[in-house]
Amino acid sequence: MSRQAPSWIGRRIGGGSTLLLLLLPLSLNIAQLLHGRTLVWGEAMWPGYAKVRQAWAAEQLAAAPSPAVAVQGAGPASAAALGAAGGDA
């Protein structure tokens, strides 16, 4: 039996997925570089910018609901039960 060459559709799908696999790490690396440059630029314009940015991010994380409480059924009763059971106090 002879093998047939892949159809043009198969080549397009294969080429597209290969291109995606090559461009995805490149774009992620570029995003990290741009973020770093933005922090440097912000620090140059406003002294202490990076510390303010970190404080804001920490505040946002603290305001987010805890996954443990959400699983237990969010509410004051379950939070009190967690505290009484020796959880995070």
One Martini backbone bead per residue (centre of mass of N, CA, C, O) as a GRO file, in nm:
protein
   89
    1MET     BB    1   0.099   0.035   0.019
    2SER     BB    2   0.033   0.370  -0.023
    3ARG     BB    3   0.114   0.684   0.067
    4GLN     BB    4  -0.038   0.974   0.132
    5ALA     BB    5  -0.048   1.288   0.117
    6PRO     BB    6  -0.127   1.542   0.284
    7SER     BB    7  -0.351   1.752   0.308
    8TRP     BB    8  -0.405   2.089   0.316
    9ILE     BB    9  -0.549   2.083   0.590
   10GLY     BB   10  -0.333   1.933   0.754
   11ARG     BB   11  -0.107   2.140   0.701
   12ARG     BB   12  -0.250   2.382   0.830
   13ILE     BB   13  -0.285   2.267   1.112
   14GLY     BB   14   0.012   2.200   1.163
   15GLY     BB   15   0.122   2.487   1.112
   16GLY     BB   16  -0.053   2.637   1.323
   17SER     BB   17   0.041   2.478   1.575
   18THR     BB   18   0.341   2.540   1.544
   19LEU     BB   19   0.317   2.846   1.556
   20LEU     BB   20   0.188   2.857   1.836
   21LEU     BB   21   0.424   2.710   1.989
   22LEU     BB   22   0.632   2.940   1.911
   23LEU     BB   23   0.468   3.212   2.006
   24LEU     BB   24   0.389   3.176   2.302
   25PRO     BB   25   0.666   3.206   2.452
   26LEU     BB   26   0.735   3.476   2.322
   27SER     BB   27   0.492   3.640   2.436
   28LEU     BB   28   0.550   3.585   2.736
   29ASN     BB   29   0.830   3.718   2.740
   30ILE     BB   30   0.742   3.998   2.644
   31ALA     BB   31   0.550   4.054   2.881
   32GLN     BB   32   0.770   4.052   3.100
   33LEU     BB   33   0.942   4.279   2.983
   34LEU     BB   34   0.721   4.499   2.985
   35HIS     BB   35   0.668   4.491   3.288
   36GLY     BB   36   0.953   4.568   3.378
   37ARG     BB   37   0.963   4.840   3.224
   38THR     BB   38   0.719   4.966   3.365
   39LEU     BB   39   0.841   4.965   3.648
   40VAL     BB   40   1.082   5.144   3.579
   41TRP     BB   41   0.918   5.385   3.474
   42GLY     BB   42   0.753   5.430   3.733
   43GLU     BB   43   1.000   5.476   3.918
   44ALA     BB   44   1.106   5.726   3.763
   45MET     BB   45   0.843   5.902   3.809
   46TRP     BB   46   0.765   5.732   4.089
   47PRO     BB   47   0.865   5.704   4.382
   48GLY     BB   48   0.760   5.385   4.497
   49TYR     BB   49   0.586   5.225   4.286
   50ALA     BB   50   0.643   4.924   4.348
   51LYS     BB   51   0.531   4.932   4.642
   52VAL     BB   52   0.246   5.020   4.567
   53ARG     BB   53   0.184   4.782   4.382
   54GLN     BB   54   0.222   4.561   4.600
   55ALA     BB   55   0.008   4.667   4.797
   56TRP     BB   56  -0.231   4.644   4.604
   57ALA     BB   57  -0.209   4.337   4.553
   58ALA     BB   58  -0.241   4.254   4.851
   59GLU     BB   59  -0.522   4.381   4.886
   60GLN     BB   60  -0.664   4.208   4.671
   61LEU     BB   61  -0.605   3.932   4.807
   62ALA     BB   62  -0.747   3.997   5.080
   63ALA     BB   63  -1.037   4.051   4.940
   64ALA     BB   64  -1.046   3.775   4.861
   65PRO     BB   65  -1.189   3.490   4.872
   66SER     BB   66  -1.171   3.202   5.032
   67PRO     BB   67  -1.166   2.877   4.928
   68ALA     BB   68  -1.239   2.735   5.197
   69VAL     BB   69  -1.504   2.892   5.249
   70ALA     BB   70  -1.645   2.831   4.977
   71VAL     BB   71  -1.659   2.522   5.022
   72GLN     BB   72  -1.815   2.535   5.308
   73GLY     BB   73  -1.998   2.782   5.292
   74ALA     BB   74  -2.050   3.082   5.283
   75GLY     BB   75  -2.024   3.227   5.608
   76PRO     BB   76  -2.031   3.302   5.939
   77ALA     BB   77  -2.060   3.013   6.051
   78SER     BB   78  -1.817   2.881   5.903
   79ALA     BB   79  -1.603   3.081   6.007
   80ALA     BB   80  -1.648   3.019   6.308
   81ALA     BB   81  -1.587   2.716   6.287
   82LEU     BB   82  -1.297   2.749   6.196
   83GLY     BB   83  -1.198   2.908   6.446
   84ALA     BB   84  -1.292   2.688   6.662
   85ALA     BB   85  -1.114   2.448   6.515
   86GLY     BB   86  -0.816   2.586   6.466
   87GLY     BB   87  -0.768   2.782   6.265
   88ASP     BB   88  -0.738   3.073   6.144
   89ALA     BB   89  -0.662   3.358   6.378
   0.00000   0.00000   0.00000
